[in-house]
Amino acid sequence: MADTADGVIAGKRPRSVRVVLLALMIAMMLAMLDNMIVGTAMPTIVGDLGGLEHLSWVVTSYTLATAASTPVWGKVGDMYGRKGAFLGSIVIFLIGSALSGMAQDMGQLIGYRAVQGLGAGGLMVGVMAIIGDLVPPRERGKYQGMMAGVMALAMIGGPLVGGTITDNWGWRWAFYINLPLGAIALVLVTVVLQLPKKRSKAGIDYLGVVLLTVGITAIVLVTTWGGTEYAWTSARIMELSGIGVAALIGFVFWQTKAAEPVVPLHIFKSRNFTLMAVIGFITGFVMFGATLFLPLYQQAVQGASATNSGLLLLPMLGAMLLTSMVAGRITTNSGRYKVFPIVGGALMIVGLYLMSTMDTGTTRFVSGVYMAVVGAGMGCLMQTTMLVAQNSVQMKDMGVASSSATLFRTLGSSFGVAIMGALFNHRVQDVMAERAGAVGAQITAKSAQLDADSLDKLPAAAREAYQHAVSSGTHSAFLLGAVVAVPVLIAALFVKEVPLKGGPKAAGEGADAAPQPMAEAV
């Protein structure tokens, strides 16, 4: 089938496209579900392998590898072909999953999780970039809305699936479960997906890869270790901060010189793309911060069970899923999208402020309504940011646009968890010291986040003090989130609504639009 400006979805073989989209949804589920399942299985893993002191590295190694590899996968897909890069990322992810399931000690598990993370970085980017290749922007909103739905389902179902697998099959199946799902995605993509083959004459920008990897790794370690493993003012955190800043400055300078830069800086000349990078960063900051502290509040203050922790977020994630699907459908039908970042930013600010008012007397119904407001705001933003970012670049830069948007969201989540976590911990410890004196300070000396067993063992007075402390901590964290979300609304007001390709052309089609035709049909 010849290239067309309307893309593959408008072509003659939509069934093949639906098969590919099924494979993409499975791949997205793999990338999103893994950490959720593994988190639930971690106590059992530590009990079997030992190495409690290295527990955090099981998650950190995966996160680091994912963040560092994300822009590289995007560029490799642009240079050498999207299909090969995506298949490669699936294979690496499955190899890492199999090895993680066979790990005999904590050191091996940490290393194998890093292999998994390398593949996961390509899964996330590959899904969005292939949708960008196959689907014209006018149609893309509803399909990216489906991907947002997959993300929401993974966040809800991950802890439930992880607990069930660990209890009935053992923790190793938390990794082995990826193999049959990944094999299905691998076969479907191999057989059905046909994209134009590419071969760039320029080599990979190895220096750029190294500088970017060092910079991202240092930043993620600062946000992961700061305030927990090391004090924010410690020499180790200062060293990592300096290394990260220096590496990223060097990276930006080198990208102006490289023959085939990892992240071409010209994509930031598009106002819309730059605004989407800012909005994506803040959305990641708020989203992951909220999903971290809401279960803590509901368990410690409202007495909810930790077993079904994923269900505690159902009002927020359900609203995010519904709004994302509706926004995608409206965008497809009308070609208009600027309203969604504006509405999303406003809803996120209002919802976070409402959540900051929650205290020990707030009912689950009221807190659920507040969460739904935040979720609706996120649903307006999650996939709209990717859609606008992709619509702001040429087809040859689809991979780096997708990977850059994903990277900014990932970095935002790292900063959100770190900064909101530091504020939460500081506030909880202060309130515990005020209400329970030396005993309260001792209870939260090691960690401000108590598990259900530790909470049940507290005396009634200390438990009540802790409930007030958690309420105060979440107040501070969510209020910070509301303030941080304000730039989303401001940035959204400056978005230029460039007509989406694949629909009737509108007057005023500008330079931010992607002028190249879509990929060949499946």
Rosetta blueprint (number, residue, H / E / L):
1 M L
2 A L
3 D L
4 T L
5 A L
6 D L
7 G L
8 V L
9 I L
10 A L
11 G L
12 K L
13 R L
14 P H
15 R H
16 S H
17 V H
18 R H
19 V H
20 V H
21 L H
22 L H
23 A H
24 L H
25 M H
26 I H
27 A H
28 M H
29 M H
30 L H
31 A H
32 M H
33 L H
34 D H
35 N H
36 M H
37 I H
38 V H
39 G H
40 T H
41 A H
42 M H
43 P H
44 T H
45 I H
46 V H
47 G H
48 D H
49 L H
50 G L
51 G L
52 L H
53 E H
54 H H
55 L H
56 S H
57 W H
58 V H
59 V H
60 T H
61 S H
62 Y H
63 T H
64 L H
65 A H
66 T H
67 A H
68 A H
69 S H
70 T H
71 P H
72 V H
73 W H
74 G H
75 K H
76 V H
77 G H
78 D H
79 M H
80 Y H
81 G L
82 R H
83 K H
84 G H
85 A H
86 F H
87 L H
88 G H
89 S H
90 I H
91 V H
92 I H
93 F H
94 L H
95 I H
96 G H
97 S H
98 A H
99 L H
100 S H
101 G H
102 M L
103 A L
104 Q L
105 D L
106 M H
107 G H
108 Q H
109 L H
110 I H
111 G H
112 Y H
113 R H
114 A H
115 V H
116 Q H
117 G H
118 L H
119 G H
120 A H
121 G H
122 G H
123 L H
124 M H
125 V H
126 G H
127 V H
128 M H
129 A H
130 I H
131 I H
132 G H
133 D H
134 L H
135 V L
136 P L
137 P H
138 R H
139 E H
140 R H
141 G H
142 K H
143 Y H
144 Q H
145 G H
146 M H
147 M H
148 A H
149 G H
150 V H
151 M H
152 A H
153 L H
154 A H
155 M H
156 I H
157 G H
158 G H
159 P H
160 L H
161 V H
162 G H
163 G H
164 T H
165 I H
166 T H
167 D H
168 N H
169 W L
170 G L
171 W L
172 R L
173 W H
174 A H
175 F H
176 Y H
177 I L
178 N H
179 L H
180 P H
181 L H
182 G H
183 A H
184 I H
185 A H
186 L H
187 V H
188 L H
189 V H
190 T H
191 V H
192 V H
193 L L
194 Q L
195 L L
196 P L
197 K L
198 K L
199 R L
200 S L
201 K L
202 A L
203 G L
204 I L
205 D L
206 Y H
207 L H
208 G H
209 V H
210 V H
211 L H
212 L H
213 T H
214 V H
215 G H
216 I H
217 T H
218 A H
219 I H
220 V H
221 L H
222 V H
223 T H
224 T H
225 W H
226 G E
227 G L
228 T L
229 E L
230 Y E
231 A L
232 W L
233 T L
234 S L
235 A H
236 R H
237 I H
238 M H
239 E H
240 L H
241 S H
242 G H
243 I H
244 G H
245 V H
246 A H
247 A H
248 L H
249 I H
250 G H
251 F H
252 V H
253 F H
254 W H
255 Q H
256 T L
257 K L
258 A L
259 A L
260 E L
261 P L
262 V L
263 V L
264 P L
265 L H
266 H H
267 I H
268 F H
269 K H
270 S L
271 R H
272 N H
273 F H
274 T H
275 L H
276 M H
277 A H
278 V H
279 I H
280 G H
281 F H
282 I H
283 T H
284 G H
285 F H
286 V H
287 M H
288 F H
289 G H
290 A H
291 T H
292 L H
293 F H
294 L H
295 P H
296 L H
297 Y H
298 Q H
299 Q H
300 A H
301 V L
302 Q L
303 G L
304 A L
305 S L
306 A L
307 T L
308 N L
309 S H
310 G H
311 L H
312 L H
313 L L
314 L H
315 P H
316 M H
317 L H
318 G H
319 A H
320 M H
321 L H
322 L H
323 T H
324 S H
325 M H
326 V H
327 A H
328 G H
329 R H
330 I H
331 T H
332 T H
333 N H
334 S H
335 G L
336 R L
337 Y L
338 K L
339 V H
340 F H
341 P H
342 I H
343 V H
344 G H
345 G H
346 A H
347 L H
348 M H
349 I H
350 V H
351 G H
352 L H
353 Y H
354 L H
355 M H
356 S H
357 T L
358 M L
359 D L
360 T L
361 G L
362 T L
363 T L
364 R H
365 F H
366 V H
367 S H
368 G H
369 V H
370 Y H
371 M H
372 A H
373 V H
374 V H
375 G H
376 A H
377 G H
378 M H
379 G H
380 C H
381 L H
382 M H
383 Q H
384 T H
385 T H
386 M H
387 L H
388 V H
389 A H
390 Q H
391 N H
392 S L
393 V L
394 Q L
395 M H
396 K H
397 D H
398 M H
399 G H
400 V H
401 A H
402 S H
403 S H
404 S H
405 A H
406 T H
407 L H
408 F H
409 R H
410 T H
411 L H
412 G H
413 S H
414 S H
415 F H
416 G H
417 V H
418 A H
419 I H
420 M H
421 G H
422 A H
423 L H
424 F H
425 N H
426 H H
427 R H
428 V H
429 Q H
430 D H
431 V H
432 M H
433 A H
434 E H
435 R H
436 A H
437 G H
438 A H
439 V H
440 G H
441 A H
442 Q H
443 I H
444 T L
445 A L
446 K L
447 S L
448 A L
449 Q L
450 L L
451 D L
452 A H
453 D H
454 S H
455 L H
456 D H
457 K L
458 L L
459 P L
460 A H
461 A H
462 A H
463 R H
464 E H
465 A H
466 Y H
467 Q H
468 H H
469 A H
470 V H
471 S H
472 S H
473 G H
474 T H
475 H H
476 S H
477 A H
478 F H
479 L H
480 L H
481 G H
482 A H
483 V H
484 V H
485 A H
486 V H
487 P H
488 V H
489 L H
490 I H
491 A H
492 A H
493 L H
494 F L
495 V L
496 K L
497 E L
498 V L
499 P L
500 L L
501 K L
502 G L
503 G L
504 P L
505 K L
506 A L
507 A L
508 G L
509 E L
510 G L
511 A L
512 D L
513 A L
514 A L
515 P L
516 Q L
517 P L
518 M L
519 A L
520 E L
521 A L
522 V L
